[in-house]
Amino acid sequence: MSDEFKMDLTQLGSFGRVLKKSVSDLESTRKALSSVSAEQIGTARLDEACETFQERWKYGTSELKELIEAVDEGVEKTALSYKEMEQNLSKALKKMEETAATNAGER
């Protein structure tokens, strides 16, 4: 049964770090783009299109940031749950082993 389901906590931790970095990268990119004004680009039509894009980009990155943070939080909780489960299982197996050894010694 254990061969059918495996959880690599190291990989889960790496995934969480990648998610956090992606949030940071999105914020950095948005901030860098926000310093460029549409008036610096060219024609009025192009300026308007760039301004619209900038507004959508800001909204989109904000939404993505929230979603990524929610996923990251879930990943962290999942990793913690698996770690706790492994610790509890280890304790239970040790206790079973100790009980079995004690019972075997009483015979």
Buried (B, 14 or more C-beta within 10 A) or exposed (E): EEEEEEEEEEEBEEBBEEBBEBBEEBEEEBEEBEEEEBEEEEEEEEBEBBBEEBEEBBEEBEEBBEEBEEEBEEBBEBBEEBEEEEEEEEEEEEEEEEEEEEEEEEE
